[in-house]
């Protein structure tokens, strides 16, 4: 028996059968804080770069732009679980 829904023009419109696994939702905060390099290395942003920076020196502000490599397998596994479709940095 074909499963489907009734339509005005034709008698039955068939639905697509689902195959494969479920899609996993990306944790948006994780995807904004981490990036992958071309070689697949995980990079993280620095903390303290959002507000109250008017009194900090220019040299310190410049250093906030840099991204640091993530050390530790546990954090890498957690990020991969939270953001499975993490894109490489452009």
C-alpha positions as CSV (number, residue, x, y, z in Angstrom):
1,X,0.0,0.0,0.0
2,X,1.3,3.4,-1.0
3,X,1.2,6.1,1.8
4,X,0.3,9.5,0.6
5,X,-1.9,12.6,0.8
6,X,-4.9,13.6,-1.3
7,X,-4.3,16.4,-3.7
8,X,-6.8,18.4,-5.9
9,X,-5.3,17.6,-9.2
10,X,-4.2,14.0,-8.8
11,X,-5.6,11.3,-6.7
12,X,-2.6,10.5,-4.5
13,X,0.8,12.3,-4.1
14,X,3.4,9.9,-2.6
15,X,5.6,11.0,0.2
16,X,9.4,10.5,0.3
17,X,10.6,7.6,2.5
18,X,13.1,8.6,5.1
19,X,16.4,6.9,4.9
20,X,19.5,7.3,6.9
21,X,20.2,9.0,10.3
22,X,18.6,12.0,11.9
23,X,20.0,15.5,11.5
24,X,21.7,16.9,14.5
25,X,21.1,20.5,15.6
26,X,24.2,22.7,15.8
27,X,24.9,24.5,19.1
28,X,25.1,28.1,17.8
29,X,27.3,29.5,20.6
30,X,29.9,26.8,19.9
31,X,29.8,27.4,16.2
32,X,30.5,31.1,16.8
33,X,33.4,30.5,19.2
34,X,35.3,27.8,17.3
35,X,36.7,27.4,13.8
36,X,38.5,24.6,11.9
37,X,41.7,25.3,9.9
38,X,42.3,23.8,6.5
39,X,44.3,21.0,8.1
40,X,41.4,20.2,10.5
41,X,42.9,21.8,13.6
42,X,40.4,23.3,16.0
43,X,40.9,27.0,16.9
44,X,39.2,29.1,19.6
45,X,38.6,32.8,20.2
46,X,39.9,34.7,23.2
47,X,37.8,35.9,26.1
48,X,37.1,39.4,27.1
49,X,36.7,41.1,23.7
50,X,33.0,42.2,23.9
51,X,32.7,45.2,26.2
52,X,34.6,47.5,28.7
53,X,37.6,47.8,26.3
54,X,37.9,51.6,26.1
55,X,40.6,51.7,28.7
56,X,42.6,48.8,27.5
57,X,45.8,49.5,25.5
58,X,45.8,49.1,21.6
59,X,48.4,46.3,21.9
60,X,46.0,44.3,24.0
61,X,43.1,44.9,21.7
62,X,45.2,43.7,18.8
63,X,45.9,40.5,20.6
64,X,42.2,39.7,21.0
65,X,41.9,39.3,17.2
66,X,44.2,36.2,17.2
67,X,42.7,32.7,17.5
68,X,44.5,30.0,19.5
69,X,44.7,26.3,18.9
70,X,42.6,24.1,21.2
71,X,44.7,21.8,23.4
72,X,43.2,18.7,24.9
73,X,41.2,15.9,23.3
74,X,38.3,16.3,25.7
75,X,37.4,19.8,24.5
76,X,37.8,18.8,20.9
77,X,35.4,15.9,21.4
78,X,32.8,18.1,23.1
79,X,33.0,20.7,20.3
80,X,32.6,18.0,17.6
81,X,29.5,16.7,19.4
82,X,27.9,20.2,19.8
83,X,28.8,21.4,16.3
84,X,29.0,18.4,14.0
85,X,28.9,20.5,10.8
86,X,31.5,23.1,11.9
87,X,32.9,24.8,8.8
88,X,36.5,25.6,8.0
89,X,37.7,29.2,8.5
90,X,37.8,31.1,5.2
